[in-house]
Amino acid sequence: MTRWALVGVGALLVLGIATVALARLSGRSGSRAAILVSVVTHWLGAWVLWSFAGGLLLRYGILGAYPGAFFGLLALAGAVWQYRAAVAGGRERGLVVFVGGQLLWLVVVLLQNGAFGGVW
């Protein structure tokens, strides 16, 4: 099951990269479809990296808990917000939303693990 999930995510990432590259080569990098594929690729890549890092940190005892299921909710909301920001204000605004979402997730993980005292 895990192998098929990883193959599926990898295929989606490769498809996203190829679609964005094709759109840029054809001169339509700002189209809604290219923006959508770019946003989905960003969040899937972030999910893979955060899951990998969280798993490693859990395995070696650096983190006590990693709430990976909550990242899916953040990614869904962040992707919708990033897409809308990118369509309305350009690619840079969308990237600001993406980076903000990653920083928010970092704060959630740190709070969950007591990095800021007993706040959580």
C-alpha positions in Angstrom: 0.0 0.0 0.0 2.7 2.5 0.9 4.7 1.7 -2.2 1.7 2.4 -4.4 1.0 5.7 -2.5 4.6 6.8 -3.1 4.5 5.8 -6.7 1.3 7.8 -7.1 2.7 10.9 -5.4 5.9 10.6 -7.5 3.9 10.3 -10.7 1.8 13.3 -9.8 4.9 15.3 -9.0 6.5 14.4 -12.3 3.3 15.1 -14.2 3.0 18.5 -12.5 6.6 19.4 -13.3 6.1 18.4 -16.9 2.9 20.3 -17.3 4.3 23.5 -15.8 7.4 23.1 -18.1 5.2 22.6 -21.1 3.1 25.6 -20.2 6.2 27.8 -19.8 7.7 26.6 -23.1 4.4 27.4 -24.9 4.4 30.9 -23.4 1.3 30.3 -21.2 2.8 30.0 -17.8 0.2 32.3 -16.2 -2.8 30.3 -17.3 -5.1 29.0 -14.6 -4.3 25.4 -15.5 -0.6 26.0 -15.0 -1.2 27.8 -11.8 -3.4 25.0 -10.5 -0.8 22.3 -11.4 2.0 24.4 -9.8 0.0 24.8 -6.6 -0.8 21.1 -6.4 2.8 20.2 -7.0 4.0 22.6 -4.3 1.7 21.2 -1.7 2.4 17.5 -2.7 6.1 18.2 -2.5 5.7 19.8 0.9 3.7 16.9 2.1 6.4 14.4 1.0 9.2 16.5 2.6 7.3 17.1 5.9 6.3 13.5 6.2 9.9 12.3 5.6 11.3 14.8 8.0 8.7 14.1 10.6 9.2 10.4 10.3 12.9 10.7 10.7 12.6 13.0 13.7 10.1 10.6 15.4 12.3 7.6 14.7 15.3 9.1 16.3 13.4 10.5 19.3 13.9 14.2 18.5 10.1 14.7 18.3 7.6 13.2 20.6 4.7 13.5 18.2 4.1 14.4 14.6 0.5 15.2 13.7 0.8 14.3 10.0 -2.9 14.0 9.5 -3.4 17.6 10.3 -1.0 18.6 7.5 -3.6 17.3 5.0 -6.1 19.8 6.3 -3.6 22.7 6.2 -2.5 21.7 2.7 -6.0 21.6 1.4 -6.9 25.0 2.8 -3.4 26.4 1.9 -3.7 25.2 -1.7 -7.1 26.8 -2.2 -5.8 30.1 -0.7 -2.6 29.9 -2.7 -4.4 29.3 -6.0 -6.8 32.2 -5.4 -3.9 34.5 -4.4 -1.9 33.5 -7.4 -4.8 34.1 -9.8 -5.7 37.4 -8.3 -2.3 38.9 -7.5 0.3 36.9 -9.4 2.7 34.1 -8.7 4.6 36.0 -6.0 1.5 36.4 -3.8 0.8 32.7 -4.2 4.3 31.8 -3.1 3.9 34.1 0.0 0.8 32.0 1.0 2.8 28.8 0.4 5.7 29.9 2.6 3.3 31.2 5.2 1.6 27.8 5.3 4.9 26.0 5.8 5.9 28.4 8.6 2.5 27.8 10.2 3.0 24.1 10.1 6.4 24.4 11.6 4.9 26.4 14.5 2.2 23.7 15.0 4.8 20.9 15.1 6.9 22.8 17.5 3.9 23.7 19.8 2.8 20.1 19.7 6.2 19.0 20.9 6.6 21.6 23.7 9.3 23.8 22.1 7.6 26.9 23.5 6.9 25.6 26.9 3.6 24.2 28.0 1.5 26.3 25.6 -0.1 23.3 23.7 
